[in-house]
């Protein structure tokens, strides 16, 4: 079991069963599509539920960038659209690995990500900044509602 040293100590980095199968970009994109959309992908541009996979006409295999084409607005989209992974060249399986690491240990540093994932320091700091800003924005939306406190 791999131990990663962080500010808060060492944590064993064992991935849950769904994460173990993610070894390349295709399996990571399919895992994320299943988590995000289920069986009905929705367009990130217009919200339409009618979409088809873009496949290579010669081989019939899925496009390497995992694109879908919306039948409503006819634009291309993929699972990264509208997320913190949008407009980055970092592979999806690396994003999923870092997201799991952040979930396991909040005090994760850029150096930890750099050492475990073999990413550059610049990429690891960039990823952590995007993840933390996304969590902060979600927290701001959550804090706008009424708060009830119960004694138990």
C-alpha atoms as a printed R data frame, in Angstrom:
    type eleno elety resid chain resno       x      y       z
1   ATOM     1    CA   UNK     A     1   0.000  0.000   0.000
2   ATOM     2    CA   UNK     A     2   1.380  3.401  -0.956
3   ATOM     3    CA   UNK     A     3   1.792  5.997   1.777
4   ATOM     4    CA   UNK     A     4   1.717  9.668   0.832
5   ATOM     5    CA   UNK     A     5   3.103 12.106   3.406
6   ATOM     6    CA   UNK     A     6   1.073 15.260   3.934
7   ATOM     7    CA   UNK     A     7   0.818 17.969   6.534
8   ATOM     8    CA   UNK     A     8  -1.787 16.004   8.483
9   ATOM     9    CA   UNK     A     9   0.220 12.773   8.363
10  ATOM    10    CA   UNK     A    10   0.252  9.758   6.081
11  ATOM    11    CA   UNK     A    11  -2.842  8.187   4.603
12  ATOM    12    CA   UNK     A    12  -3.052  4.897   2.730
13  ATOM    13    CA   UNK     A    13  -3.958  5.561  -0.856
14  ATOM    14    CA   UNK     A    14  -6.277  2.721  -1.797
15  ATOM    15    CA   UNK     A    15  -8.889  3.509  -4.392
16  ATOM    16    CA   UNK     A    16 -12.460  2.188  -4.192
17  ATOM    17    CA   UNK     A    17 -13.534 -0.576  -6.604
18  ATOM    18    CA   UNK     A    18 -14.847  1.811  -9.275
19  ATOM    19    CA   UNK     A    19 -11.553  3.716  -9.386
20  ATOM    20    CA   UNK     A    20  -9.377  0.619  -9.717
21  ATOM    21    CA   UNK     A    21 -10.529 -0.004 -13.275
22  ATOM    22    CA   UNK     A    22  -9.517  3.488 -14.393
23  ATOM    23    CA   UNK     A    23  -6.156  3.155 -16.054
24  ATOM    24    CA   UNK     A    24  -6.472  5.231 -19.209
25  ATOM    25    CA   UNK     A    25  -8.379  8.164 -20.657
26  ATOM    26    CA   UNK     A    26 -11.183  6.107 -22.203
27  ATOM    27    CA   UNK     A    27 -12.069  4.221 -19.028
28  ATOM    28    CA   UNK     A    28 -11.883  7.457 -17.000
29  ATOM    29    CA   UNK     A    29 -14.195  9.291 -19.395
30  ATOM    30    CA   UNK     A    30 -16.685  6.415 -19.399
31  ATOM    31    CA   UNK     A    31 -16.634  6.284 -15.585
32  ATOM    32    CA   UNK     A    32 -17.205 10.031 -15.355
33  ATOM    33    CA   UNK     A    33 -19.989  9.910 -17.968
34  ATOM    34    CA   UNK     A    34 -21.756  7.206 -15.987
35  ATOM    35    CA   UNK     A    35 -21.403  9.193 -12.751
36  ATOM    36    CA   UNK     A    36 -22.490 12.484 -14.301
37  ATOM    37    CA   UNK     A    37 -25.192 11.516 -16.776
38  ATOM    38    CA   UNK     A    38 -26.097  7.868 -16.249
39  ATOM    39    CA   UNK     A    39 -27.437  6.521 -19.532
40  ATOM    40    CA   UNK     A    40 -28.651  9.871 -20.912
41  ATOM    41    CA   UNK     A    41 -25.895 12.364 -21.756
42  ATOM    42    CA   UNK     A    42 -27.086 15.956 -21.804
43  ATOM    43    CA   UNK     A    43 -25.612 18.727 -23.903
44  ATOM    44    CA   UNK     A    44 -23.542 21.230 -21.949
45  ATOM    45    CA   UNK     A    45 -24.601 23.989 -24.377
46  ATOM    46    CA   UNK     A    46 -28.382 23.658 -24.644
47  ATOM    47    CA   UNK     A    47 -29.263 20.933 -22.093
48  ATOM    48    CA   UNK     A    48 -30.820 18.604 -24.655
49  ATOM    49    CA   UNK     A    49 -30.899 14.901 -23.760
50  ATOM    50    CA   UNK     A    50 -30.605 13.776 -27.382
51  ATOM    51    CA   UNK     A    51 -26.979 13.141 -28.277
52  ATOM    52    CA   UNK     A    52 -24.904 10.589 -30.133
53  ATOM    53    CA   UNK     A    53 -21.316  9.481 -29.741
54  ATOM    54    CA   UNK     A    54 -18.830 10.650 -32.331
55  ATOM    55    CA   UNK     A    55 -16.985  7.632 -33.730
56  ATOM    56    CA   UNK     A    56 -14.137  7.298 -36.201
57  ATOM    57    CA   UNK     A    57 -15.715  6.494 -39.601
58  ATOM    58    CA   UNK     A    58 -12.859  4.188 -40.638
59  ATOM    59    CA   UNK     A    59 -12.530  2.059 -37.524
60  ATOM    60    CA   UNK     A    60 -15.907  2.550 -35.853
61  ATOM    61    CA   UNK     A    61 -14.169  3.182 -32.535
62  ATOM    62    CA   UNK     A    62 -14.926  6.072 -30.257
63  ATOM    63    CA   UNK     A    63 -13.174  9.386 -30.862
64  ATOM    64    CA   UNK     A    64 -10.079  9.741 -28.659
65  ATOM    65    CA   UNK     A    65 -11.352 13.032 -27.193
66  ATOM    66    CA   UNK     A    66 -14.642 11.357 -26.147
67  ATOM    67    CA   UNK     A    67 -16.883 13.819 -27.937
68  ATOM    68    CA   UNK     A    68 -20.658 13.651 -28.261
69  ATOM    69    CA   UNK     A    69 -22.771 15.551 -30.800
70  ATOM    70    CA   UNK     A    70 -25.997 17.180 -29.679
71  ATOM    71    CA   UNK     A    71 -28.968 16.618 -31.975
72  ATOM    72    CA   UNK     A    72 -30.634 19.815 -30.728
73  ATOM    73    CA   UNK     A    73 -27.956 22.463 -31.254
74  ATOM    74    CA   UNK     A    74 -25.573 20.256 -33.313
75  ATOM    75    CA   UNK     A    75 -22.544 21.256 -31.228
76  ATOM    76    CA   UNK     A    76 -19.865 18.942 -29.900
77  ATOM    77    CA   UNK     A    77 -19.422 18.416 -26.173
78  ATOM    78    CA   UNK     A    78 -17.708 16.029 -23.818
79  ATOM    79    CA   UNK     A    79 -17.868 15.072 -20.170
80  ATOM    80    CA   UNK     A    80 -15.365 17.787 -19.208
81  ATOM    81    CA   UNK     A    81 -17.670 20.611 -20.309
82  ATOM    82    CA   UNK     A    82 -19.024 22.768 -17.511
83  ATOM    83    CA   UNK     A    83 -16.666 21.278 -14.916
84  ATOM    84    CA   UNK     A    84 -13.347 22.249 -13.397
85  ATOM    85    CA   UNK     A    85 -11.673 19.983 -15.979
86  ATOM    86    CA   UNK     A    86 -12.871 22.096 -18.892
87  ATOM    87    CA   UNK     A    87 -10.173 23.642 -21.117
88  ATOM    88    CA   UNK     A    88  -7.307 21.658 -19.608
89  ATOM    89    CA   UNK     A    89  -4.951 19.182 -21.210
90  ATOM    90    CA   UNK     A    90  -4.531 17.160 -18.036
91  ATOM    91    CA   UNK     A    91  -5.965 13.655 -18.567
92  ATOM    92    CA   UNK     A    92  -9.294 12.832 -16.947
93  ATOM    93    CA   UNK     A    93  -7.862  9.847 -15.071
94  ATOM    94    CA   UNK     A    94  -5.341 12.169 -13.399
95  ATOM    95    CA   UNK     A    95  -8.158 14.542 -12.403
96  ATOM    96    CA   UNK     A    96 -10.102 11.659 -10.852
97  ATOM    97    CA   UNK     A    97  -7.053 10.473  -8.961
98  ATOM    98    CA   UNK     A    98  -6.381 13.957  -7.543
99  ATOM    99    CA   UNK     A    99 -10.067 14.455  -6.682
100 ATOM   100    CA   UNK     A   100 -10.002 11.238  -4.685
101 ATOM   101    CA   UNK     A   101  -6.797 12.291  -2.940
102 ATOM   102    CA   UNK     A   102  -8.303 15.673  -2.008
103 ATOM   103    CA   UNK     A   103 -11.401 13.939  -0.689
104 ATOM   104    CA   UNK     A   104  -9.260 11.613   1.426
105 ATOM   105    CA   UNK     A   105  -7.027 14.366   2.852
106 ATOM   106    CA   UNK     A   106  -7.989 18.058   2.852
107 ATOM   107    CA   UNK     A   107  -4.429 19.179   3.692
108 ATOM   108    CA   UNK     A   108  -3.056 17.838   0.419
109 ATOM   109    CA   UNK     A   109  -0.286 19.967  -1.086
110 ATOM   110    CA   UNK     A   110   0.892 20.486  -4.620
111 ATOM   111    CA   UNK     A   111   4.095 18.611  -3.828
112 ATOM   112    CA   UNK     A   112   2.092 15.523  -2.783
113 ATOM   113    CA   UNK     A   113   0.183 15.524  -6.054
114 ATOM   114    CA   UNK     A   114   3.417 16.138  -7.968
115 ATOM   115    CA   UNK     A   115   5.131 13.164  -6.336
116 ATOM   116    CA   UNK     A   116   2.294 10.654  -6.536
117 ATOM   117    CA   UNK     A   117   0.824 11.470  -9.944
118 ATOM   118    CA   UNK     A   118   4.087 12.386 -11.724
119 ATOM   119    CA   UNK     A   119   2.678 15.727 -12.814
120 ATOM   120    CA   UNK     A   120   4.620 18.947 -12.954
121 ATOM   121    CA   UNK     A   121   4.402 21.188  -9.905
122 ATOM   122    CA   UNK     A   122   2.673 23.824 -11.999
123 ATOM   123    CA   UNK     A   123  -0.017 21.343 -13.115
124 ATOM   124    CA   UNK     A   124  -0.542 19.977  -9.617
125 ATOM   125    CA   UNK     A   125  -0.901 23.458  -8.093
126 ATOM   126    CA   UNK     A   126  -3.250 24.430 -10.916
127 ATOM   127    CA   UNK     A   127  -5.422 21.360 -10.328
128 ATOM   128    CA   UNK     A   128  -5.622 21.927  -6.579
129 ATOM   129    CA   UNK     A   129  -6.494 25.582  -7.108
130 ATOM   130    CA   UNK     A   130  -9.318 24.653  -9.481
131 ATOM   131    CA   UNK     A   131 -10.637 21.948  -7.156
132 ATOM   132    CA   UNK     A   132 -10.592 24.220  -4.125
133 ATOM   133    CA   UNK     A   133 -12.200 27.132  -5.966
134 ATOM   134    CA   UNK     A   134 -14.934 24.769  -7.214
135 ATOM   135    CA   UNK     A   135 -15.589 23.560  -3.680
136 ATOM   136    CA   UNK     A   136 -15.662 27.151  -2.435
137 ATOM   137    CA   UNK     A   137 -18.204 28.158  -5.102
138 ATOM   138    CA   UNK     A   138 -20.383 25.174  -4.220
139 ATOM   139    CA   UNK     A   139 -20.129 26.150  -0.565
140 ATOM   140    CA   UNK     A   140 -21.210 29.711  -1.343
141 ATOM   141    CA   UNK     A   141 -24.324 28.414  -3.113
142 ATOM   142    CA   UNK     A   142 -25.017 26.112  -0.181
143 ATOM   143    CA   UNK     A   143 -24.689 28.920   2.362
144 ATOM   144    CA   UNK     A   144 -27.392 31.070   0.749
145 ATOM   145    CA   UNK     A   145 -30.253 28.976   2.183
146 ATOM   146    CA   UNK     A   146 -31.781 29.074   5.652
147 ATOM   147    CA   UNK     A   147 -29.796 27.440   8.423
148 ATOM   148    CA   UNK     A   148 -31.473 25.358  11.100
149 ATOM   149    CA   UNK     A   149 -29.639 24.213  14.197
150 ATOM   150    CA   UNK     A   150 -30.883 21.289  16.266
151 ATOM   151    CA   UNK     A   151 -29.655 20.183  19.647
152 ATOM   152    CA   UNK     A   152 -28.926 16.518  19.753
